[in-house]
Amino acid sequence: MIKIPAKVLIVDDERDFVEMFSLRLETQGEKVSTAYSGKEALAILDEKAIDVVILDIKMPGMDGIDTLKQIKKRYPIVEVILLTGHGSTETAVEGMKLGAFDYLM
């Protein structure tokens, strides 16, 4: 069977996490782009076709919820998976209501 690689954008302000996670996905055959802020993620989405955004919620400046709102407004068919180590039920519910595909703690 032929596997079509997904175009994934990883967005997190923790550089070590982004580098390790992107290496793991690339090993699985995915095409990975990286961003270290919400604004950088939006700039990449303006330039590249992306299928899935894996988005950290807690980031300085534009946080993940604000970034999610902008992604869904500009690119409604892009799927967004919220990711955080500091999750709460309220944040999960808010993210899902705003159109996130899933929420991982």
C-alpha positions as CSV (number, residue, x, y, z in Angstrom):
1,M,0.0,0.0,0.0
2,I,1.2,3.5,-0.8
3,K,1.3,6.0,2.1
4,I,0.7,9.6,1.2
5,P,2.6,11.7,3.7
6,A,0.7,14.3,5.7
7,K,2.0,17.9,5.7
8,V,2.3,18.6,9.4
9,L,3.1,21.9,11.1
10,I,4.3,21.7,14.7
11,V,4.0,24.9,16.7
12,D,5.5,25.1,20.2
13,D,7.9,27.6,21.9
14,E,10.0,24.7,23.4
15,R,12.6,24.2,20.7
16,D,13.9,20.8,22.0
17,F,10.4,19.4,21.9
18,V,9.7,20.7,18.4
19,E,13.0,19.2,17.1
20,M,12.4,15.8,18.7
21,F,8.8,15.5,17.7
22,S,9.5,16.6,14.1
23,L,12.3,14.0,13.8
24,R,9.9,11.3,15.0
25,L,7.2,12.3,12.5
26,E,9.7,12.6,9.6
27,T,10.9,9.1,10.5
28,Q,7.3,7.9,10.0
29,G,7.3,9.5,6.5
30,E,5.4,12.8,7.2
31,K,6.4,16.1,5.8
32,V,7.1,18.4,8.7
33,S,7.3,22.2,9.1
34,T,8.1,23.9,12.4
35,A,7.2,27.2,14.0
36,Y,8.0,28.5,17.5
37,S,5.2,31.0,17.8
38,G,1.6,31.6,16.7
39,K,2.6,34.4,14.4
40,E,5.3,32.3,12.8
41,A,2.8,29.5,12.3
42,L,0.4,31.8,10.5
43,A,3.2,33.1,8.2
44,I,4.0,29.5,7.3
45,L,0.3,28.7,6.6
46,D,0.2,31.7,4.3
47,E,3.1,30.2,2.2
48,K,2.6,26.4,2.4
49,A,-0.3,23.9,2.1
50,I,-0.6,22.2,5.5
51,D,-2.9,19.3,6.4
52,V,-2.5,19.2,10.2
53,V,-1.3,21.7,12.8
54,I,-0.1,20.4,16.2
55,L,-0.4,23.4,18.4
56,D,0.8,24.1,21.9
57,I,-1.6,26.1,24.0
58,K,0.8,27.9,26.4
59,M,3.1,30.1,24.4
60,P,4.3,33.7,25.0
61,G,2.7,36.4,22.8
62,M,0.0,34.9,20.7
63,D,-1.2,31.8,22.7
64,G,-2.5,28.6,21.2
65,I,-6.2,29.5,21.5
66,D,-5.7,32.8,19.7
67,T,-3.7,31.0,17.0
68,L,-6.4,28.4,16.7
69,K,-9.0,31.1,16.1
70,Q,-6.9,32.7,13.4
71,I,-6.2,29.3,11.7
72,K,-9.8,28.3,11.6
73,K,-10.8,31.8,10.4
74,R,-8.2,31.8,7.5
75,Y,-7.9,28.0,6.8
76,P,-11.1,26.3,7.9
77,I,-10.2,22.9,6.4
78,V,-6.8,22.6,8.2
79,E,-7.1,20.2,11.2
80,V,-5.7,21.4,14.5
81,I,-4.6,19.2,17.4
82,L,-4.1,21.1,20.6
83,L,-1.2,20.0,22.8
84,T,-0.3,21.1,26.3
85,G,1.4,19.9,29.4
86,H,-0.6,22.4,31.4
87,G,-4.1,21.4,30.3
88,S,-7.4,22.0,31.9
89,T,-10.9,20.9,31.1
90,E,-12.0,24.5,30.4
91,T,-9.2,24.9,27.8
92,A,-10.1,21.6,26.2
93,V,-13.7,22.5,25.9
94,E,-12.9,26.0,24.6
95,G,-10.5,24.6,22.0
96,M,-13.0,22.0,20.8
97,K,-15.7,24.6,20.5
98,L,-13.4,26.7,18.4
99,G,-12.9,23.8,15.9
100,A,-9.9,21.9,17.2
101,F,-9.9,18.3,15.9
102,D,-8.6,16.9,19.2
103,Y,-6.9,17.9,22.5
104,L,-3.9,16.0,24.0
105,M,-2.5,16.6,27.4
